[in-house]
Each structure stands twice: as structure tokens, then as C-alpha cells.
């Protein structure tokens, strides 16, 4: 799944903001309400995010959250906080 010029900019923006929304919610960070509004604005009334976009969103959010939990000693990182929810379960 490679993002390219064929993916409309509004959908790419919604994907990116969706990743931010998931990460904010999972880490208990402020700003999720702004992400939610921005995603809705970018989707311009679409009822669903396309399956391929949802897969990209979940993969990117999972990668980011896992990277934040990888500490040099192999244990969980304490600097990024503790996720409240599991992604992809």
C-alpha cells in the first residue's frame, strides 16, 4: 500500500490527522477533539474512510505507538506515557 498522487489530498490529510487522533487518545494527550473536527472537515461528508486508508492509518499509528514504547533497555518507555488503549486488538 503506497500512498501516491492518486490519493486525493483531502484523504491524505484525513489519514494523517486520524493517526494523530489515535495517538492522542491512546497516550491521553490533549488535542483529540481538534483532530476529530479536522478529520470530519477533510472527509467532507463521507460516511466512511476507505478500507485502504483505514489500513494505512492503523499501521502508522501502531508503528508510532510501538516506537514510543521501545526503551534502549528493551523495557517500556516512560517518557511517552502509558497507552490507555491497545491499537489493533
N, C-alpha and C positions, 0 to 999 in steps of 0.2 A: 504494500500500500504506500504509494509515493504521492505526496501532495504535489500538484503542479499548477500550471497556469490554467488548466481546465476547471479547477475548483474555483467557484466564484469567491471574490474577496470577502463578501459578507459572510459566507460559510466558513472561510478560513478564520475570520475574526471571531465568529461564534465558537469555533473549535478551541481556539486559544483561550478565550475567556472562560469556556467551560472547564478547561484544565485548571485555570486559576480558581474557579469556584470550588471544584472538588478538593484542591489542595488547601484552600482556606477553611473549608468545612472540616476536613479531616484533621487539620492541625489546630483547630479552634482559633484561627486568626480572624481579625476583623476584615470587613470588606466583601463578604459573600453577598450581601444584599445588592451591592453595586454591580458585582459580576452578573448576578441573576438578571438584573434590569438590562444590562448591556447585551447579554445573550438574547433576551427576548427582542430587543430592538434590532439586533443584527439578523435574526431569523425572519423578521418582517411578517409575522403572522403564520409562519409554517407551523403545522401541528406537531411534527416530529423531526428529530435530527436523523439524517440518513444513516443507515447501518454502518457504512464505511467510515463516516465521520465519528460515530459513537465508538467504533473500534480504535480509531486514532486517539480520541480523547482519553479513553480508558488506559491505553498503552502509555501515553505520555504522562498522565497523572501517576500511574503506578511506578514508572521509571523515576519520576521526581521524588515521590514519597519514599521509595526504597533507597534512593541515593541519600536522602536526608537522614535515614536511619542507619547508614553504614558508618561506623566509627572505625578509626585506624586499628583498634584492638579487636575488631570483629564483633563487638557488642553494639547495642543500640546507642545512637547518638542522643545526647540530652540537650544539645543546642537547638535542635529543630523542634523540640516538643514531642509529645506523645500523641500519635493519631488516635482520635476518638472512634473512628470507624475503619473497618477494613475495606480496601478497594478491591473489587473483583471477587468477593466472596458471597 
